[in-house]
Amino acid sequence: MIQRIQTFYMVLLILVNIFIVISIDSNPEMSLPESYFGYFRPYIDDYFFSEILSFIFLINILLFKYPKIQLNVLRFIFVALIFGIINFFDERSFQDSFKDLGLYYFIISLVLIFLTFMGIKKDQAIINSSNRLR
């Protein structure tokens, strides 16, 4: 099960989060609100958001024998990202929010989580159909 497409999507999520950590930590001027990820930076730096998500996705990959637990973890992360995007739009106007690159992080993460979710559900359907034939 570790070679499935949902593992690839979770590895992409890990890489996106690691890219966020590296790109923000490498540039000290990024704390300015006008810069890339400017408004999103305090959430990443103060709460170690990307590092924690990367670790959770890594653990979730290793839980390939427990798809129900994987789905619950993905639901939790999906809800956390929804709250993050609501907070992202709440702090400033919509025009400023759409210009910030932090929005792309949320969009990419939500799409990849949705694709991972669908891949796990597809695997569960295949397993359930094979169990009916036995």
N, C-alpha and C positions, 0 to 999 in steps of 0.2 A: 504493500500500500504506500510505501514511502516514495515510489517512483510515479505517483499519480500527478495529475495536473494541478490539484489543489496545493501540493507541496511546492510546485513551481511558483504559484501565486503567493504563497506565504514567504518564500525566499525573496521574491520581488518586494514584498512588504518590508522584510528585514532590510533589504538593500536601500529602499527609499528612506527608512528611518535612520539608517547609518549615514546616508548621504546628508540628511538634514542635520545630524549631529556634527558631522565633519565640516559642512559648509558654514554653519553658524559659529562653531567654536573657532574656526580658523580666521575669522575676520572680526576684529574687535569693534569696527565701526558699524556693525550690523545692529547695534543696540539703538541706533537712531530710528525714529519712527518713519522717516522717509525712505529708508533702505529696504532691501529685500528681506522678507520675513520680519520686518521691524516690529509690528504689533504682535506677532506670533512668538517672538523670541523669549519674552518672560515666561511663557508657559513651558517652553522647551527647557530653558536653563534652570528655572526655579524648581520645577517639579520632576525633572528628568523624564519627561513624557516620552520622548523617542527612544531612550535607552530602555525604559520599562516595556514599551510596546515591542521592541525588537526581541527582548528576552521572552516575553509572553508568546510571541509568534514562534520562536525557536522551540519553546516547550510544547506549543501546540503541534508543531511538526512531529515531535517525538511521541505524541499521543495518538498516532495513526491507528492503533488498535482499538481506540475508544472514540468512535465518531460522534457519539452523543455529547461527550465532554468537549470535543472540538467545536461542535456547533454552539454549545453554551458559551464557550470562551469567545467565539466570534460574535455572538449576539451581544455579549457584554462590551466588547471593544467597539462594535458598531454603534451602540447607544452612547458610549463615551465620546466617539467622534461626532455623533450628532449633536451632543451637548457642546462640544468644542466648536462646531461650526455655527451654532446658535450664538455662542458667546463671541465668536469672531465677528459676526454681523451686528451684534448688539453694541459693541464698543464704538463704532463709528458709522459714517454714512455708507449706503450701498455702493456708491461710486468708488469710494476709497477701498472698500472691501474687495471689489472686483479687480482692482489694480494691484492688490497685494499678492505676492507669490505663495503666501501661506494657504490661500484658498485652493491652489492646485494640489497642495499636499493632501488636504481633506478630500478633494474629488478623487484623486488617484487612489488614496487609501480606501475610500468607501467602495469604489468600483472593484478593486482587487479583493476586498472582503466579500463583496457580493458574489464575485466569480468563484472564490474559494468555497463559499457557502453552497453554491449551486453544484460545484464539483463533488463535494461531500454528499450532498443529497442524491446526486446521480449514482454514486458508488453504493449508497444505502439501498437505492431502488434495485440495482443489479444484484446485490446480495440477497435482498428480500425475494426477488423473483427466482433466484437459484434455490433458495430454501423452500419455496413452494413446490418445486419440481422434485424434490427428494422424497 
